[in-house]
């Protein structure tokens, strides 16, 4: 696990998530509908390496028990 965070914002148009450590992540297009009901400014999320898909990470929502695939896009 890379850490636990709360998101600062989510832009569904660009699929970009900014976490409170100012890291930028982009949600995989096929997972976007799986995270529309997340309360991005409240829900605690955890970042995990995705062992099955090199270069991808899993963003896990602790409240809902669901995850989406994300790519890391650096610091904001």
Secondary structure, 3 states (H helix, E strand, C coil): CCEEEEEEEEECCCCEEEECCCEEEEECHHHHHHHCCCCCCCCEEEEEECCCCCCCEEEEECCCCEEEEEEEEEEC
